[in-house]
C-alpha cells in the first residue's frame, strides 16, 4: 500500500473551543483567529424551523418515509444523475454539524465524472425528521439501506466525513456486499474516546447546548477550518436561524441525542473487518477530539492527532490507501473541493486497488 502526500494551499490555524452543539473540538492551545463577539450577522434573518424548510439546497430534494425506534420519520435526500454514461453510484454520509448540502461541490464533481450521487440527510439532521428517541449508527445505516432499496440501487461506493465516517463504517460492516469502495474523509471514531471522555447526562448536555451563542458557534466551526473563508458563514447562519425559532429546543435535544450516539459506539475495532478497498483522505491540520471539553487535559493530549490516526487506520484496514492533505483541516471536500474530487474520482475509477 502506498501513501500519497498532496500539498494544499498554506493556511492559518484558527481554533477556539465551542460548546457542545459541536460534537467535537480542537486543542485549546492552538493559535486563534476567531471573530470578535459583535452584533449578530443574522439579526434580520428569518428563523428556520426544525426541518429547515426554507433553507435552499443545491439540488432538488425528495422524501423517503421510514421510522426510527418505532417512530415515523422522513429521510430527505438528493439524488443527482450522472452526466453522460453512468459509471456507478456514490452514497454520501455527512458529519454531525453539517447537512447533505455541504456536499454540493463533491456532487457536482462526481456527477461530471459519470457517477450518480445519493446524498441523504440522516434522520436527526438537516431537512430530515428529528424524533426525540435514542439514536444508533446501526439504525441510521439500516434506514439508508432501505432508502437504496426503494431506489433500486444494489451497490454503491461510499464517501463519509467526520461523524458520517462512523455511520459509513457501520454501513460497510452491516452491508459489505453493497459497498464497493469506501472513502473515509477525516472520520471520527479512529480512536476510542470512551477511554478518556467520561459519560455525560442529557440534562447537562442540553444546558450547554442551549447556552450556545452565535459567537461561540462560529468559533467552534473555525476550529474545523485552518483557513476560514467568508463562504463558510453559511454553516453559522443555518444554526443561528434555527436558534432564533421556536423549534430550537427540539433541535438542541436532537444534538444531545446524537452526541450520545457517538459516545456509545466506537468504530475503531471495525477497521480490520473492512474488506473492500478503502481510501483515507486526511487533512493534516485536523486535531478534532469528540467531547474534549469533558475530559481532564492530561487525558486527551494524545487524542485527535489525525496525521497519526490516518497512518494507524491504514495499517489496520486490509486494503487501504492514505492520502494526507497538508494545511487542511477536518473537511477537505469543503476546503479544497477540486483536489478532493480529483483524488476521489481517481480512486473510484481504478479497477484494481
PyMOL commands that set and color helices and strands:
alter all, ss='L'
color gray80, all
select helices_A, chain A and resi 100-112+137-150+163-174+193-195+202-210+214-222+230-243+248-264+268-273+292-294+297-299+306-316+332-335+337-349
alter helices_A, ss='H'
color red, helices_A
select strands_A, chain A and resi 3-6+24-25+61-68+71-80+88-93+115-120+156-162+179-187+277-283+289-290+320-325
alter strands_A, ss='S'
color yellow, strands_A
deselect
rebuild
show_as cartoon
